[in-house]
Amino acid sequence: MFENLGPLWPQICKATWETVYMTLVSVLFATVIGLPMGVILVLTDRGHILESRLVNTVLGWFVNIGRSFPFIILMVAIIPFTRLVVGTFIGTTGAIPPLVVAAAPFVARMVETSLKEVDWGVIEAALSVGASAWQVVYKVLLPEALPGLVLGTTITTINVLGYTAMAGVVGGGGLGDLAVRYGFQRYMPDVMVVTVIILIVMVQVLQSLGDWLARKVNRR
Amino acid sequence: MITIENLTKIYNTPGGKIRAIDNLTLHVEKGQTFGVIGLSGAGKSSLVRCINMLEKPTAGKIFVDGQEITALRGPQLRAARRKIGMIFQHFNLLSSRTAFGNVAFPLEIAGVPKEKIKAKVTQLLEVVGLADKAHAYPAQLSGGQQQRVGIARALANDPKVLLCDEPTSALDPHTTRSILTLLKDINRSLGLTILLITHEMRVITEICDMVAVIEDGRIIEQGPVVEVFMHPRAATTRNFVSTVMNVEVPEAVQRRLATREDGERTQLLRLKFLGEAATRPAISSVVRECGVAINILAGNIDCLQDTPFGVLIVELIGDPPERRRALARLAATGLSIEVIEDV
């Protein structure tokens, strides 16, 4: 039953690496973009230290629009943008901009939710000793919300891992693409089983790592 | 040190406008421990938050150490806040930092160099008696210890004023006492002006020099604690005083008095004495000199900081002329006497 695995092993390894690469790079950039967006969403919220109805509403809409697209449609819809950013819209690299665009709003909402968990009294205490908005963000909000942010990032990463399966549409490669082309279209059940097992292991490892790290940074 | 002029704070809520503070004026002298007491919703929390502009006043002016806080914005306001320490009911420590890290926080905010921070934090933790807990996280500390960290944090930038927002309301009576003692020590040793808000009269009698009673956003009564305590005028004030000095005729005694046969010969009195008067043997001398008997039914003797203070309910027994003489004699010793008509 596992006769296909021998000859296809190099391709399985390559696809695994592509999945890891797409996931990690996308999460990295999605965090770089989504984290500030989440922070701004919190600070500009009603009653918060930089309350601004305009900024909050506009950014909120922007994030919601980003989250409305099914990934497969988003990927095709933003092809011009992808070409502009990375010079191509195909291949593993071509899959990264759409993954970032899909994940960044998710990260923004995740960050927003985590930061809103921080007790307002602690923010007041920081303000009462003369902290500026920026100091409140990086000395209070982010450190206090760290366990939640770690867990949120774990969820984001696992979500992005799921999205990468669709990257095959633009020739992005990865395990999902391998499973469709060989496991499904050429009817090689062994390839299908192996890719699924690898994905399961990846998700388990990511989740355990996230849980462990969140516990480690939690001082409550 | 703190002057509040015609302060008004109005909250716009979906249910309409709420006037939390209504044209309030208050003055706190340098070095005083000033207590503001009120029921929940009286506006005391808004009041203390306006002083360091955590809440923006709707109208009015606030001066701290001669500086008009209400006129400051941005960096100037942040600089002024460093000189106004604040402690909170729920301590509000950073859970991600150790005791040391929490006390270091205001110094980091002020841009103090690392070496100086270490020395200052070590000294402050010693002041509050937590030198051995420097590396403990708030979750590992008891409520009282957390409040001590809060106090050390509030003192980090050598403030001139310490605002206390219900500092002991989340603590048990024993811990409350130790925290209040610490605050009083700091008040005396550093000459720090303290403005404290609370709903507990005990806190006021324990450490405050001056008290103001707040109701519906207005100060309804204020003065030296001893004065207000002895002669409360407003009903709310009397209620607060009675929470620590609740001396009523016990029910068993009431029943006995209701069925007594020689009712004509007795009178119930509530005697209050304070300071000097408490040190004189007034009752025994009256008994000796006026030919009456005095039966003590209930009582409470306590100290308002260093001033002895007490309330006694007594039964004065004797014929009317002797009783009149005894009353006059008691009044002459400086006791405050109230004849209880109905038992």
Boltz contact constraints between the chains, C-beta under 6 A:
constraints:
  - contact:
      token1: [A, 121]
      token2: [B, 88]
      max_distance: 6.0
  - contact:
      token1: [A, 121]
      token2: [B, 90]
      max_distance: 6.0
  - contact:
      token1: [A, 121]
      token2: [B, 92]
      max_distance: 6.0
  - contact:
      token1: [A, 122]
      token2: [B, 92]
      max_distance: 6.0
  - contact:
      token1: [A, 124]
      token2: [B, 54]
      max_distance: 6.0
  - contact:
      token1: [A, 125]
      token2: [B, 92]
      max_distance: 6.0
  - contact:
      token1: [A, 128]
      token2: [B, 52]
      max_distance: 6.0
  - contact:
      token1: [A, 128]
      token2: [B, 86]
      max_distance: 6.0
  - contact:
      token1: [A, 129]
      token2: [B, 106]
      max_distance: 6.0
  - contact:
      token1: [A, 129]
      token2: [B, 109]
      max_distance: 6.0
  - contact:
      token1: [A, 130]
      token2: [B, 78]
      max_distance: 6.0
  - contact:
      token1: [A, 130]
      token2: [B, 81]
      max_distance: 6.0
  - contact:
      token1: [A, 130]
      token2: [B, 82]
      max_distance: 6.0
  - contact:
      token1: [A, 130]
      token2: [B, 109]
      max_distance: 6.0
  - contact:
      token1: [A, 131]
      token2: [B, 109]
      max_distance: 6.0
  - contact:
      token1: [A, 135]
      token2: [B, 109]
      max_distance: 6.0
  - contact:
      token1: [A, 143]
      token2: [B, 96]
      max_distance: 6.0
  - contact:
      token1: [A, 144]
      token2: [B, 96]
      max_distance: 6.0
  - contact:
      token1: [A, 219]
      token2: [B, 95]
      max_distance: 6.0
  - contact:
      token1: [A, 219]
      token2: [B, 96]
      max_distance: 6.0
  - contact:
      token1: [A, 219]
      token2: [B, 137]
      max_distance: 6.0
  - contact:
      token1: [A, 220]
      token2: [B, 95]
      max_distance: 6.0
  - contact:
      token1: [A, 220]
      token2: [B, 139]
      max_distance: 6.0
